[in-house]
Amino acid sequence: MSSFGSDTPFMLLAKLKVKEDKVAKYLEIADKTDKAVEAEEPGMLYHTFDQDPDDPLRFVWSEVYKNDDALLAHLANPALGVYLEAYAELGTDLSVDFTELLEIKLLKL
């Protein structure tokens, strides 16, 4: 079994809710942030931004990081700072969950 350390890939899920009259503005800043992350963060191996199909005010960012340094680079990205400032005015709920990515071995039968 592998151990969880600073070089272990992991996933972050950021779940949030946006104020009803702020969704359009939020989508603008989310799009800018998404593009900046994709262009500037090679340590972010995968990321998606999705809207809840049952609640148009709820969204989730799913992000896979190569390691701890990749997360630190993300937190230092100026685009994230702009996003968080905007979210403080546009949003109402935010939760962040981290999970280790388990090694998966395929067996030939």
Summary of the structure (lengths in Angstrom):
residues: 109
radius of gyration: 15.6
end to end distance: 22.0
largest distance: 54.8
contacts: 273
relative contact order: 0.30
helix: 39%
strand: 32%
